[in-house]
Amino acid sequence: MEEFKKILVLENEIEARLLDLVLNERNIPHQIRSYYDSAYNGIFQFQKGWGIVLAPESFREEIEAIYKELPLEETPDMENQENE
């Protein structure tokens, strides 16, 4: 079995759950690890991102391509609400 390597840094739990769902559907071996630590009240997530995706190096390109295709963009309606 191949060693798992850090493939991506995730910015939030929504990204993590969505990517996990797609990778599971495609039977791509992976682990998603959060940087959250209750002892430090989430300070590592603020500095490093929400967490990481670990997977065999041979799946890196496929995982990165899937991540880029995820519907994570903000919609125009959301942007307008933020500006108000």
mmCIF file of the N, C-alpha and C atoms, coordinates in Angstrom:
data_MODEL
# 
_entry.id   MODEL 
# 
loop_
_atom_site.group_PDB 
_atom_site.id 
_atom_site.type_symbol 
_atom_site.label_atom_id 
_atom_site.label_alt_id 
_atom_site.label_comp_id 
_atom_site.label_asym_id 
_atom_site.label_entity_id 
_atom_site.label_seq_id 
_atom_site.pdbx_PDB_ins_code 
_atom_site.Cartn_x 
_atom_site.Cartn_y 
_atom_site.Cartn_z 
_atom_site.occupancy 
_atom_site.B_iso_or_equiv 
_atom_site.pdbx_formal_charge 
_atom_site.auth_seq_id 
_atom_site.auth_comp_id 
_atom_site.auth_asym_id 
_atom_site.auth_atom_id 
_atom_site.pdbx_PDB_model_num 
ATOM 1   N N  . MET A 1 1  ? 0.841   -1.190 0.000   1.00 0.00 ? 1  MET A N  1 
ATOM 2   C CA . MET A 1 1  ? 0.000   0.000  0.000   1.00 0.00 ? 1  MET A CA 1 
ATOM 3   C C  . MET A 1 1  ? 0.883   1.250  0.000   1.00 0.00 ? 1  MET A C  1 
ATOM 4   N N  . GLU A 1 2  ? 0.512   2.196  -0.815  1.00 0.00 ? 2  GLU A N  1 
ATOM 5   C CA . GLU A 1 2  ? 1.299   3.424  -0.925  1.00 0.00 ? 2  GLU A CA 1 
ATOM 6   C C  . GLU A 1 2  ? 1.181   4.276  0.331   1.00 0.00 ? 2  GLU A C  1 
ATOM 7   N N  . GLU A 1 3  ? 2.238   5.020  0.593   1.00 0.00 ? 3  GLU A N  1 
ATOM 8   C CA . GLU A 1 3  ? 2.248   5.949  1.711   1.00 0.00 ? 3  GLU A CA 1 
ATOM 9   C C  . GLU A 1 3  ? 1.368   7.154  1.374   1.00 0.00 ? 3  GLU A C  1 
ATOM 10  N N  . PHE A 1 4  ? 0.620   7.637  2.364   1.00 0.00 ? 4  PHE A N  1 
ATOM 11  C CA . PHE A 1 4  ? -0.226  8.820  2.163   1.00 0.00 ? 4  PHE A CA 1 
ATOM 12  C C  . PHE A 1 4  ? 0.623   10.080 2.337   1.00 0.00 ? 4  PHE A C  1 
ATOM 13  N N  . LYS A 1 5  ? 0.450   11.005 1.402   1.00 0.00 ? 5  LYS A N  1 
ATOM 14  C CA . LYS A 1 5  ? 1.165   12.286 1.410   1.00 0.00 ? 5  LYS A CA 1 
ATOM 15  C C  . LYS A 1 5  ? 0.148   13.427 1.447   1.00 0.00 ? 5  LYS A C  1 
ATOM 16  N N  . LYS A 1 6  ? 0.605   14.588 1.879   1.00 0.00 ? 6  LYS A N  1 
ATOM 17  C CA . LYS A 1 6  ? -0.251  15.780 1.877   1.00 0.00 ? 6  LYS A CA 1 
ATOM 18  C C  . LYS A 1 6  ? -0.479  16.198 0.426   1.00 0.00 ? 6  LYS A C  1 
ATOM 19  N N  . ILE A 1 7  ? -1.759  16.274 0.030   1.00 0.00 ? 7  ILE A N  1 
ATOM 20  C CA . ILE A 1 7  ? -2.112  16.613 -1.347  1.00 0.00 ? 7  ILE A CA 1 
ATOM 21  C C  . ILE A 1 7  ? -2.633  18.042 -1.445  1.00 0.00 ? 7  ILE A C  1 
ATOM 22  N N  . LEU A 1 8  ? -3.550  18.411 -0.552  1.00 0.00 ? 8  LEU A N  1 
ATOM 23  C CA . LEU A 1 8  ? -4.195  19.723 -0.604  1.00 0.00 ? 8  LEU A CA 1 
ATOM 24  C C  . LEU A 1 8  ? -4.396  20.294 0.786   1.00 0.00 ? 8  LEU A C  1 
ATOM 25  N N  . VAL A 1 9  ? -4.472  21.618 0.869   1.00 0.00 ? 9  VAL A N  1 
ATOM 26  C CA . VAL A 1 9  ? -4.911  22.308 2.081   1.00 0.00 ? 9  VAL A CA 1 
ATOM 27  C C  . VAL A 1 9  ? -6.346  22.748 1.840   1.00 0.00 ? 9  VAL A C  1 
ATOM 28  N N  . LEU A 1 10 ? -7.225  22.445 2.774   1.00 0.00 ? 10 LEU A N  1 
ATOM 29  C CA . LEU A 1 10 ? -8.642  22.806 2.662   1.00 0.00 ? 10 LEU A CA 1 
ATOM 30  C C  . LEU A 1 10 ? -8.918  24.043 3.503   1.00 0.00 ? 10 LEU A C  1 
ATOM 31  N N  . GLU A 1 11 ? -9.764  24.909 2.992   1.00 0.00 ? 11 GLU A N  1 
ATOM 32  C CA . GLU A 1 11 ? -10.038 26.168 3.670   1.00 0.00 ? 11 GLU A CA 1 
ATOM 33  C C  . GLU A 1 11 ? -11.180 26.092 4.679   1.00 0.00 ? 11 GLU A C  1 
ATOM 34  N N  . ASN A 1 12 ? -12.102 25.132 4.504   1.00 0.00 ? 12 ASN A N  1 
ATOM 35  C CA . ASN A 1 12 ? -13.223 25.055 5.431   1.00 0.00 ? 12 ASN A CA 1 
ATOM 36  C C  . ASN A 1 12 ? -13.852 23.668 5.418   1.00 0.00 ? 12 ASN A C  1 
ATOM 37  N N  . GLU A 1 13 ? -14.767 23.452 6.339   1.00 0.00 ? 13 GLU A N  1 
ATOM 38  C CA . GLU A 1 13 ? -15.395 22.145 6.486   1.00 0.00 ? 13 GLU A CA 1 
ATOM 39  C C  . GLU A 1 13 ? -16.289 21.791 5.298   1.00 0.00 ? 13 GLU A C  1 
ATOM 40  N N  . ILE A 1 14 ? -16.866 22.785 4.657   1.00 0.00 ? 14 ILE A N  1 
ATOM 41  C CA . ILE A 1 14 ? -17.715 22.525 3.486   1.00 0.00 ? 14 ILE A CA 1 
ATOM 42  C C  . ILE A 1 14 ? -16.883 21.928 2.358   1.00 0.00 ? 14 ILE A C  1 
ATOM 43  N N  . GLU A 1 15 ? -15.728 22.527 2.083   1.00 0.00 ? 15 GLU A N  1 
ATOM 44  C CA . GLU A 1 15 ? -14.815 21.955 1.089   1.00 0.00 ? 15 GLU A CA 1 
ATOM 45  C C  . GLU A 1 15 ? -14.463 20.519 1.451   1.00 0.00 ? 15 GLU A C  1 
ATOM 46  N N  . ALA A 1 16 ? -14.161 20.308 2.711   1.00 0.00 ? 16 ALA A N  1 
ATOM 47  C CA . ALA A 1 16 ? -13.744 18.981 3.169   1.00 0.00 ? 16 ALA A CA 1 
ATOM 48  C C  . ALA A 1 16 ? -14.844 17.945 2.946   1.00 0.00 ? 16 ALA A C  1 
ATOM 49  N N  . ARG A 1 17 ? -16.053 18.273 3.334   1.00 0.00 ? 17 ARG A N  1 
ATOM 50  C CA . ARG A 1 17 ? -17.158 17.315 3.189   1.00 0.00 ? 17 ARG A CA 1 
ATOM 51  C C  . ARG A 1 17 ? -17.481 17.033 1.726   1.00 0.00 ? 17 ARG A C  1 
ATOM 52  N N  . LEU A 1 18 ? -17.494 18.067 0.926   1.00 0.00 ? 18 LEU A N  1 
ATOM 53  C CA . LEU A 1 18 ? -17.811 17.898 -0.495  1.00 0.00 ? 18 LEU A CA 1 
ATOM 54  C C  . LEU A 1 18 ? -16.734 17.066 -1.199  1.00 0.00 ? 18 LEU A C  1 
ATOM 55  N N  . LEU A 1 19 ? -15.478 17.385 -0.953  1.00 0.00 ? 19 LEU A N  1 
ATOM 56  C CA . LEU A 1 19 ? -14.394 16.630 -1.573  1.00 0.00 ? 19 LEU A CA 1 
ATOM 57  C C  . LEU A 1 19 ? -14.396 15.182 -1.085  1.00 0.00 ? 19 LEU A C  1 
ATOM 58  N N  . ASP A 1 20 ? -14.639 14.981 0.192   1.00 0.00 ? 20 ASP A N  1 
ATOM 59  C CA . ASP A 1 20 ? -14.711 13.629 0.747   1.00 0.00 ? 20 ASP A CA 1 
ATOM 60  C C  . ASP A 1 20 ? -15.798 12.815 0.052   1.00 0.00 ? 20 ASP A C  1 
ATOM 61  N N  . LEU A 1 21 ? -16.930 13.421 -0.169  1.00 0.00 ? 21 LEU A N  1 
ATOM 62  C CA . LEU A 1 21 ? -18.045 12.746 -0.842  1.00 0.00 ? 21 LEU A CA 1 
ATOM 63  C C  . LEU A 1 21 ? -17.645 12.298 -2.253  1.00 0.00 ? 21 LEU A C  1 
ATOM 64  N N  . VAL A 1 22 ? -17.045 13.202 -3.019  1.00 0.00 ? 22 VAL A N  1 
ATOM 65  C CA . VAL A 1 22 ? -16.656 12.894 -4.395  1.00 0.00 ? 22 VAL A CA 1 
ATOM 66  C C  . VAL A 1 22 ? -15.555 11.823 -4.422  1.00 0.00 ? 22 VAL A C  1 
ATOM 67  N N  . LEU A 1 23 ? -14.569 11.953 -3.557  1.00 0.00 ? 23 LEU A N  1 
ATOM 68  C CA . LEU A 1 23 ? -13.485 10.969 -3.538  1.00 0.00 ? 23 LEU A CA 1 
ATOM 69  C C  . LEU A 1 23 ? -13.995 9.589  -3.133  1.00 0.00 ? 23 LEU A C  1 
ATOM 70  N N  . ASN A 1 24 ? -14.927 9.536  -2.198  1.00 0.00 ? 24 ASN A N  1 
ATOM 71  C CA . ASN A 1 24 ? -15.527 8.249  -1.817  1.00 0.00 ? 24 ASN A CA 1 
ATOM 72  C C  . ASN A 1 24 ? -16.306 7.640  -2.978  1.00 0.00 ? 24 ASN A C  1 
ATOM 73  N N  . GLU A 1 25 ? -17.068 8.477  -3.698  1.00 0.00 ? 25 GLU A N  1 
ATOM 74  C CA . GLU A 1 25 ? -17.837 7.988  -4.849  1.00 0.00 ? 25 GLU A CA 1 
ATOM 75  C C  . GLU A 1 25 ? -16.929 7.384  -5.915  1.00 0.00 ? 25 GLU A C  1 
ATOM 76  N N  . ARG A 1 26 ? -15.740 7.936  -6.055  1.00 0.00 ? 26 ARG A N  1 
ATOM 77  C CA . ARG A 1 26 ? -14.802 7.468  -7.081  1.00 0.00 ? 26 ARG A CA 1 
ATOM 78  C C  . ARG A 1 26 ? -13.802 6.438  -6.543  1.00 0.00 ? 26 ARG A C  1 
ATOM 79  N N  . ASN A 1 27 ? -14.018 6.007  -5.305  1.00 0.00 ? 27 ASN A N  1 
ATOM 80  C CA . ASN A 1 27 ? -13.155 5.000  -4.667  1.00 0.00 ? 27 ASN A CA 1 
ATOM 81  C C  . ASN A 1 27 ? -11.682 5.392  -4.669  1.00 0.00 ? 27 ASN A C  1 
ATOM 82  N N  . ILE A 1 28 ? -11.418 6.662  -4.400  1.00 0.00 ? 28 ILE A N  1 
ATOM 83  C CA . ILE A 1 28 ? -10.048 7.160  -4.322  1.00 0.00 ? 28 ILE A CA 1 
ATOM 84  C C  . ILE A 1 28 ? -9.629  7.120  -2.851  1.00 0.00 ? 28 ILE A C  1 
ATOM 85  N N  . PRO A 1 29 ? -8.566  6.392  -2.532  1.00 0.00 ? 29 PRO A N  1 
ATOM 86  C CA . PRO A 1 29 ? -8.138  6.309  -1.137  1.00 0.00 ? 29 PRO A CA 1 
ATOM 87  C C  . PRO A 1 29 ? -7.657  7.672  -0.643  1.00 0.00 ? 29 PRO A C  1 
ATOM 88  N N  . HIS A 1 30 ? -8.132  8.067  0.527   1.00 0.00 ? 30 HIS A N  1 
ATOM 89  C CA . HIS A 1 30 ? -7.763  9.370  1.071   1.00 0.00 ? 30 HIS A CA 1 
ATOM 90  C C  . HIS A 1 30 ? -8.103  9.448  2.554   1.00 0.00 ? 30 HIS A C  1 
ATOM 91  N N  . GLN A 1 31 ? -7.552  10.451 3.189   1.00 0.00 ? 31 GLN A N  1 
ATOM 92  C CA . GLN A 1 31 ? -7.908  10.822 4.554   1.00 0.00 ? 31 GLN A CA 1 
ATOM 93  C C  . GLN A 1 31 ? -8.034  12.335 4.575   1.00 0.00 ? 31 GLN A C  1 
ATOM 94  N N  . ILE A 1 32 ? -8.993  12.817 5.334   1.00 0.00 ? 32 ILE A N  1 
ATOM 95  C CA . ILE A 1 32 ? -9.119  14.265 5.522   1.00 0.00 ? 32 ILE A CA 1 
ATOM 96  C C  . ILE A 1 32 ? -8.862  14.523 6.996   1.00 0.00 ? 32 ILE A C  1 
ATOM 97  N N  . ARG A 1 33 ? -7.892  15.379 7.255   1.00 0.00 ? 33 ARG A N  1 
ATOM 98  C CA . ARG A 1 33 ? -7.493  15.669 8.632   1.00 0.00 ? 33 ARG A CA 1 
ATOM 99  C C  . ARG A 1 33 ? -7.687  17.149 8.932   1.00 0.00 ? 33 ARG A C  1 
ATOM 100 N N  . SER A 1 34 ? -8.447  17.429 9.953   1.00 0.00 ? 34 SER A N  1 
ATOM 101 C CA . SER A 1 34 ? -8.685  18.803 10.387  1.00 0.00 ? 34 SER A CA 1 
ATOM 102 C C  . SER A 1 34 ? -7.523  19.270 11.264  1.00 0.00 ? 34 SER A C  1 
ATOM 103 N N  . TYR A 1 35 ? -7.213  20.557 11.181  1.00 0.00 ? 35 TYR A N  1 
ATOM 104 C CA . TYR A 1 35 ? -6.204  21.138 12.059  1.00 0.00 ? 35 TYR A CA 1 
ATOM 105 C C  . TYR A 1 35 ? -6.812  21.571 13.392  1.00 0.00 ? 35 TYR A C  1 
ATOM 106 N N  . TYR A 1 36 ? -8.117  21.400 13.549  1.00 0.00 ? 36 TYR A N  1 
ATOM 107 C CA . TYR A 1 36 ? -8.765  21.873 14.777  1.00 0.00 ? 36 TYR A CA 1 
ATOM 108 C C  . TYR A 1 36 ? -8.227  21.138 15.995  1.00 0.00 ? 36 TYR A C  1 
ATOM 109 N N  . ASP A 1 37 ? -7.932  21.889 17.033  1.00 0.00 ? 37 ASP A N  1 
ATOM 110 C CA . ASP A 1 37 ? -7.514  21.324 18.308  1.00 0.00 ? 37 ASP A CA 1 
ATOM 111 C C  . ASP A 1 37 ? -8.199  22.140 19.395  1.00 0.00 ? 37 ASP A C  1 
ATOM 112 N N  . SER A 1 38 ? -9.077  21.498 20.141  1.00 0.00 ? 38 SER A N  1 
ATOM 113 C CA . SER A 1 38 ? -9.854  22.228 21.150  1.00 0.00 ? 38 SER A CA 1 
ATOM 114 C C  . SER A 1 38 ? -8.964  22.849 22.222  1.00 0.00 ? 38 SER A C  1 
ATOM 115 N N  . ALA A 1 39 ? -7.801  22.261 22.466  1.00 0.00 ? 39 ALA A N  1 
ATOM 116 C CA . ALA A 1 39 ? -6.889  22.825 23.460  1.00 0.00 ? 39 ALA A CA 1 
ATOM 117 C C  . ALA A 1 39 ? -6.387  24.206 23.044  1.00 0.00 ? 39 ALA A C  1 
ATOM 118 N N  . TYR A 1 40 ? -6.326  24.436 21.733  1.00 0.00 ? 40 TYR A N  1 
ATOM 119 C CA . TYR A 1 40 ? -5.843  25.720 21.220  1.00 0.00 ? 40 TYR A CA 1 
ATOM 120 C C  . TYR A 1 40 ? -6.953  26.547 20.598  1.00 0.00 ? 40 TYR A C  1 
ATOM 121 N N  . ASN A 1 41 ? -8.191  26.119 20.783  1.00 0.00 ? 41 ASN A N  1 
ATOM 122 C CA . ASN A 1 41 ? -9.373  26.851 20.324  1.00 0.00 ? 41 ASN A CA 1 
ATOM 123 C C  . ASN A 1 41 ? -9.331  27.196 18.836  1.00 0.00 ? 41 ASN A C  1 
ATOM 124 N N  . GLY A 1 42 ? -8.828  26.272 18.019  1.00 0.00 ? 42 GLY A N  1 
ATOM 125 C CA . GLY A 1 42 ? -8.861  26.453 16.578  1.00 0.00 ? 42 GLY A CA 1 
ATOM 126 C C  . GLY A 1 42 ? -7.814  27.384 16.000  1.00 0.00 ? 42 GLY A C  1 
ATOM 127 N N  . ILE A 1 43 ? -6.816  27.775 16.775  1.00 0.00 ? 43 ILE A N  1 
ATOM 128 C CA . ILE A 1 43 ? -5.827  28.741 16.289  1.00 0.00 ? 43 ILE A CA 1 
ATOM 129 C C  . ILE A 1 43 ? -5.042  28.210 15.083  1.00 0.00 ? 43 ILE A C  1 
ATOM 130 N N  . PHE A 1 44 ? -4.816  26.904 15.025  1.00 0.00 ? 44 PHE A N  1 
ATOM 131 C CA . PHE A 1 44 ? -4.074  26.342 13.892  1.00 0.00 ? 44 PHE A CA 1 
ATOM 132 C C  . PHE A 1 44 ? -4.883  26.439 12.602  1.00 0.00 ? 44 PHE A C  1 
ATOM 133 N N  . GLN A 1 45 ? -6.200  26.333 12.692  1.00 0.00 ? 45 GLN A N  1 
ATOM 134 C CA . GLN A 1 45 ? -7.034  26.477 11.499  1.00 0.00 ? 45 GLN A CA 1 
ATOM 135 C C  . GLN A 1 45 ? -6.951  27.906 10.975  1.00 0.00 ? 45 GLN A C  1 
ATOM 136 N N  . PHE A 1 46 ? -6.853  28.855 11.847  1.00 0.00 ? 46 PHE A N  1 
ATOM 137 C CA . PHE A 1 46 ? -6.727  30.249 11.423  1.00 0.00 ? 46 PHE A CA 1 
ATOM 138 C C  . PHE A 1 46 ? -5.413  30.472 10.688  1.00 0.00 ? 46 PHE A C  1 
ATOM 139 N N  . GLN A 1 47 ? -4.357  29.817 11.128  1.00 0.00 ? 47 GLN A N  1 
ATOM 140 C CA . GLN A 1 47 ? -3.030  30.015 10.546  1.00 0.00 ? 47 GLN A CA 1 
ATOM 141 C C  . GLN A 1 47 ? -2.766  29.134 9.323   1.00 0.00 ? 47 GLN A C  1 
ATOM 142 N N  . LYS A 1 48 ? -3.244  27.883 9.357   1.00 0.00 ? 48 LYS A N  1 
ATOM 143 C CA . LYS A 1 48 ? -2.858  26.908 8.341   1.00 0.00 ? 48 LYS A CA 1 
ATOM 144 C C  . LYS A 1 48 ? -3.976  26.502 7.403   1.00 0.00 ? 48 LYS A C  1 
ATOM 145 N N  . GLY A 1 49 ? -5.190  26.915 7.635   1.00 0.00 ? 49 GLY A N  1 
ATOM 146 C CA . GLY A 1 49 ? -6.329  26.441 6.860   1.00 0.00 ? 49 GLY A CA 1 
ATOM 147 C C  . GLY A 1 49 ? -7.118  25.441 7.689   1.00 0.00 ? 49 GLY A C  1 
ATOM 148 N N  . TRP A 1 50 ? -8.262  25.028 7.197   1.00 0.00 ? 50 TRP A N  1 
ATOM 149 C CA . TRP A 1 50 ? -9.134  24.139 7.965   1.00 0.00 ? 50 TRP A CA 1 
ATOM 150 C C  . TRP A 1 50 ? -8.476  22.784 8.210   1.00 0.00 ? 50 TRP A C  1 
ATOM 151 N N  . GLY A 1 51 ? -7.832  22.248 7.179   1.00 0.00 ? 51 GLY A N  1 
ATOM 152 C CA . GLY A 1 51 ? -7.218  20.928 7.300   1.00 0.00 ? 51 GLY A CA 1 
ATOM 153 C C  . GLY A 1 51 ? -6.553  20.527 5.997   1.00 0.00 ? 51 GLY A C  1 
ATOM 154 N N  . ILE A 1 52 ? -6.265  19.234 5.876   1.00 0.00 ? 52 ILE A N  1 
ATOM 155 C CA . ILE A 1 52 ? -5.546  18.747 4.698   1.00 0.00 ? 52 ILE A CA 1 
ATOM 156 C C  . ILE A 1 52 ? -6.175  17.462 4.174   1.00 0.00 ? 52 ILE A C  1 
ATOM 157 N N  . VAL A 1 53 ? -5.861  17.174 2.914   1.00 0.00 ? 53 VAL A N  1 
ATOM 158 C CA . VAL A 1 53 ? -6.218  15.900 2.292   1.00 0.00 ? 53 VAL A CA 1 
ATOM 159 C C  . VAL A 1 53 ? -4.920  15.104 2.158   1.00 0.00 ? 53 VAL A C  1 
ATOM 160 N N  . LEU A 1 54 ? -4.951  13.893 2.650   1.00 0.00 ? 54 LEU A N  1 
ATOM 161 C CA . LEU A 1 54 ? -3.828  12.973 2.522   1.00 0.00 ? 54 LEU A CA 1 
ATOM 162 C C  . LEU A 1 54 ? -4.248  11.846 1.587   1.00 0.00 ? 54 LEU A C  1 
ATOM 163 N N  . ALA A 1 55 ? -3.344  11.442 0.700   1.00 0.00 ? 55 ALA A N  1 
ATOM 164 C CA . ALA A 1 55 ? -3.647  10.367 -0.249  1.00 0.00 ? 55 ALA A CA 1 
ATOM 165 C C  . ALA A 1 55 ? -2.341  9.864  -0.851  1.00 0.00 ? 55 ALA A C  1 
ATOM 166 N N  . PRO A 1 56 ? -2.390  8.703  -1.504  1.00 0.00 ? 56 PRO A N  1 
ATOM 167 C CA . PRO A 1 56 ? -1.199  8.238  -2.210  1.00 0.00 ? 56 PRO A CA 1 
ATOM 168 C C  . PRO A 1 56 ? -0.809  9.234  -3.306  1.00 0.00 ? 56 PRO A C  1 
ATOM 169 N N  . GLU A 1 57 ? 0.471   9.434  -3.475  1.00 0.00 ? 57 GLU A N  1 
ATOM 170 C CA . GLU A 1 57 ? 0.985   10.389 -4.465  1.00 0.00 ? 57 GLU A CA 1 
ATOM 171 C C  . GLU A 1 57 ? 0.452   10.090 -5.868  1.00 0.00 ? 57 GLU A C  1 
ATOM 172 N N  . SER A 1 58 ? 0.195   8.842  -6.165  1.00 0.00 ? 58 SER A N  1 
ATOM 173 C CA . SER A 1 58 ? -0.276  8.469  -7.504  1.00 0.00 ? 58 SER A CA 1 
ATOM 174 C C  . SER A 1 58 ? -1.665  9.035  -7.824  1.00 0.00 ? 58 SER A C  1 
ATOM 175 N N  . PHE A 1 59 ? -2.383  9.519  -6.807  1.00 0.00 ? 59 PHE A N  1 
ATOM 176 C CA . PHE A 1 59 ? -3.712  10.100 -7.012  1.00 0.00 ? 59 PHE A CA 1 
ATOM 177 C C  . PHE A 1 59 ? -3.701  11.633 -6.988  1.00 0.00 ? 59 PHE A C  1 
ATOM 178 N N  . ARG A 1 60 ? -2.522  12.240 -6.812  1.00 0.00 ? 60 ARG A N  1 
ATOM 179 C CA . ARG A 1 60 ? -2.429  13.699 -6.660  1.00 0.00 ? 60 ARG A CA 1 
ATOM 180 C C  . ARG A 1 60 ? -3.123  14.457 -7.796  1.00 0.00 ? 60 ARG A C  1 
ATOM 181 N N  . GLU A 1 61 ? -2.771  14.168 -9.025  1.00 0.00 ? 61 GLU A N  1 
ATOM 182 C CA . GLU A 1 61 ? -3.332  14.919 -10.159 1.00 0.00 ? 61 GLU A CA 1 
ATOM 183 C C  . GLU A 1 61 ? -4.847  14.764 -10.234 1.00 0.00 ? 61 GLU A C  1 
ATOM 184 N N  . GLU A 1 62 ? -5.340  13.565 -10.015 1.00 0.00 ? 62 GLU A N  1 
ATOM 185 C CA . GLU A 1 62 ? -6.780  13.328 -10.075 1.00 0.00 ? 62 GLU A CA 1 
ATOM 186 C C  . GLU A 1 62 ? -7.512  14.091 -8.961  1.00 0.00 ? 62 GLU A C  1 
ATOM 187 N N  . ILE A 1 63 ? -6.966  14.075 -7.751  1.00 0.00 ? 63 ILE A N  1 
ATOM 188 C CA . ILE A 1 63 ? -7.588  14.781 -6.631  1.00 0.00 ? 63 ILE A CA 1 
ATOM 189 C C  . ILE A 1 63 ? -7.560  16.287 -6.865  1.00 0.00 ? 63 ILE A C  1 
ATOM 190 N N  . GLU A 1 64 ? -6.444  16.805 -7.337  1.00 0.00 ? 64 GLU A N  1 
ATOM 191 C CA . GLU A 1 64 ? -6.346  18.248 -7.605  1.00 0.00 ? 64 GLU A CA 1 
ATOM 192 C C  . GLU A 1 64 ? -7.341  18.668 -8.686  1.00 0.00 ? 64 GLU A C  1 
ATOM 193 N N  . ALA A 1 65 ? -7.506  17.838 -9.714  1.00 0.00 ? 65 ALA A N  1 
ATOM 194 C CA . ALA A 1 65 ? -8.469  18.147 -10.777 1.00 0.00 ? 65 ALA A CA 1 
ATOM 195 C C  . ALA A 1 65 ? -9.898  18.135 -10.233 1.00 0.00 ? 65 ALA A C  1 
ATOM 196 N N  . ILE A 1 66 ? -10.216 17.169 -9.402  1.00 0.00 ? 66 ILE A N  1 
ATOM 197 C CA . ILE A 1 66 ? -11.555 17.098 -8.789  1.00 0.00 ? 66 ILE A CA 1 
ATOM 198 C C  . ILE A 1 66 ? -11.792 18.328 -7.933  1.00 0.00 ? 66 ILE A C  1 
ATOM 199 N N  . TYR A 1 67 ? -10.799 18.709 -7.141  1.00 0.00 ? 67 TYR A N  1 
ATOM 200 C CA . TYR A 1 67 ? -10.924 19.873 -6.258  1.00 0.00 ? 67 TYR A CA 1 
ATOM 201 C C  . TYR A 1 67 ? -11.206 21.145 -7.058  1.00 0.00 ? 67 TYR A C  1 
ATOM 202 N N  . LYS A 1 68 ? -10.510 21.312 -8.177  1.00 0.00 ? 68 LYS A N  1 
ATOM 203 C CA . LYS A 1 68 ? -10.709 22.506 -9.010  1.00 0.00 ? 68 LYS A CA 1 
ATOM 204 C C  . LYS A 1 68 ? -12.107 22.556 -9.618  1.00 0.00 ? 68 LYS A C  1 
ATOM 205 N N  . GLU A 1 69 ? -12.731 21.389 -9.804  1.00 0.00 ? 69 GLU A N  1 
ATOM 206 C CA . GLU A 1 69 ? -14.068 21.331 -10.394 1.00 0.00 ? 69 GLU A CA 1 
ATOM 207 C C  . GLU A 1 69 ? -15.191 21.458 -9.367  1.00 0.00 ? 69 GLU A C  1 
ATOM 208 N N  . LEU A 1 70 ? -14.874 21.458 -8.080  1.00 0.00 ? 70 LEU A N  1 
ATOM 209 C CA . LEU A 1 70 ? -15.917 21.554 -7.056  1.00 0.00 ? 70 LEU A CA 1 
ATOM 210 C C  . LEU A 1 70 ? -16.614 22.910 -7.153  1.00 0.00 ? 70 LEU A C  1 
ATOM 211 N N  . PRO A 1 71 ? -17.918 22.930 -6.939  1.00 0.00 ? 71 PRO A N  1 
ATOM 212 C CA . PRO A 1 71 ? -18.674 24.198 -6.998  1.00 0.00 ? 71 PRO A CA 1 
ATOM 213 C C  . PRO A 1 71 ? -18.502 25.006 -5.718  1.00 0.00 ? 71 PRO A C  1 
ATOM 214 N N  . LEU A 1 72 ? -17.337 25.634 -5.576  1.00 0.00 ? 72 LEU A N  1 
ATOM 215 C CA . LEU A 1 72 ? -17.031 26.368 -4.355  1.00 0.00 ? 72 LEU A CA 1 
ATOM 216 C C  . LEU A 1 72 ? -17.044 27.881 -4.531  1.00 0.00 ? 72 LEU A C  1 
ATOM 217 N N  . GLU A 1 73 ? -17.302 28.326 -5.730  1.00 0.00 ? 73 GLU A N  1 
ATOM 218 C CA . GLU A 1 73 ? -17.318 29.763 -6.012  1.00 0.00 ? 73 GLU A CA 1 
ATOM 219 C C  . GLU A 1 73 ? -18.494 30.429 -5.320  1.00 0.00 ? 73 GLU A C  1 
ATOM 220 N N  . GLU A 1 74 ? -18.310 31.681 -4.904  1.00 0.00 ? 74 GLU A N  1 
ATOM 221 C CA . GLU A 1 74 ? -19.418 32.445 -4.347  1.00 0.00 ? 74 GLU A CA 1 
ATOM 222 C C  . GLU A 1 74 ? -20.327 32.889 -5.477  1.00 0.00 ? 74 GLU A C  1 
ATOM 223 N N  . THR A 1 75 ? -21.607 32.855 -5.225  1.00 0.00 ? 75 THR A N  1 
ATOM 224 C CA . THR A 1 75 ? -22.564 33.316 -6.227  1.00 0.00 ? 75 THR A CA 1 
ATOM 225 C C  . THR A 1 75 ? -22.655 34.831 -6.166  1.00 0.00 ? 75 THR A C  1 
ATOM 226 N N  . PRO A 1 76 ? -23.109 35.498 -7.246  1.00 0.00 ? 76 PRO A N  1 
ATOM 227 C CA . PRO A 1 76 ? -23.257 36.957 -7.225  1.00 0.00 ? 76 PRO A CA 1 
ATOM 228 C C  . PRO A 1 76 ? -24.179 37.432 -6.107  1.00 0.00 ? 76 PRO A C  1 
ATOM 229 N N  . ASP A 1 77 ? -25.216 36.668 -5.778  1.00 0.00 ? 77 ASP A N  1 
ATOM 230 C CA . ASP A 1 77 ? -26.121 37.056 -4.703  1.00 0.00 ? 77 ASP A CA 1 
ATOM 231 C C  . ASP A 1 77 ? -25.401 37.132 -3.373  1.00 0.00 ? 77 ASP A C  1 
ATOM 232 N N  . MET A 1 78 ? -24.493 36.206 -3.124  1.00 0.00 ? 78 MET A N  1 
ATOM 233 C CA . MET A 1 78 ? -23.736 36.205 -1.878  1.00 0.00 ? 78 MET A CA 1 
ATOM 234 C C  . MET A 1 78 ? -22.811 37.409 -1.818  1.00 0.00 ? 78 MET A C  1 
ATOM 235 N N  . GLU A 1 79 ? -22.175 37.734 -2.918  1.00 0.00 ? 79 GLU A N  1 
ATOM 236 C CA . GLU A 1 79 ? -21.275 38.883 -2.954  1.00 0.00 ? 79 GLU A CA 1 
ATOM 237 C C  . GLU A 1 79 ? -22.033 40.174 -2.692  1.00 0.00 ? 79 GLU A C  1 
ATOM 238 N N  . ASN A 1 80 ? -23.231 40.318 -3.239  1.00 0.00 ? 80 ASN A N  1 
ATOM 239 C CA . ASN A 1 80 ? -24.030 41.518 -3.017  1.00 0.00 ? 80 ASN A CA 1 
ATOM 240 C C  . ASN A 1 80 ? -24.442 41.641 -1.565  1.00 0.00 ? 80 ASN A C  1 
ATOM 241 N N  . GLN A 1 81 ? -24.780 40.548 -0.921  1.00 0.00 ? 81 GLN A N  1 
ATOM 242 C CA . GLN A 1 81 ? -25.173 40.575 0.485   1.00 0.00 ? 81 GLN A CA 1 
ATOM 243 C C  . GLN A 1 81 ? -24.011 40.991 1.365   1.00 0.00 ? 81 GLN A C  1 
ATOM 244 N N  . GLU A 1 82 ? -22.799 40.561 1.029   1.00 0.00 ? 82 GLU A N  1 
ATOM 245 C CA . GLU A 1 82 ? -21.625 40.931 1.816   1.00 0.00 ? 82 GLU A CA 1 
ATOM 246 C C  . GLU A 1 82 ? -21.327 42.424 1.709   1.00 0.00 ? 82 GLU A C  1 
ATOM 247 N N  . ASN A 1 83 ? -21.600 43.028 0.563   1.00 0.00 ? 83 ASN A N  1 
ATOM 248 C CA . ASN A 1 83 ? -21.308 44.442 0.356   1.00 0.00 ? 83 ASN A CA 1 
ATOM 249 C C  . ASN A 1 83 ? -22.335 45.359 0.991   1.00 0.00 ? 83 ASN A C  1 
ATOM 250 N N  . GLU A 1 84 ? -23.460 44.836 1.385   1.00 0.00 ? 84 GLU A N  1 
ATOM 251 C CA . GLU A 1 84 ? -24.519 45.671 1.985   1.00 0.00 ? 84 GLU A CA 1 
ATOM 252 C C  . GLU A 1 84 ? -24.268 45.939 3.437   1.00 0.00 ? 84 GLU A C  1 
# 
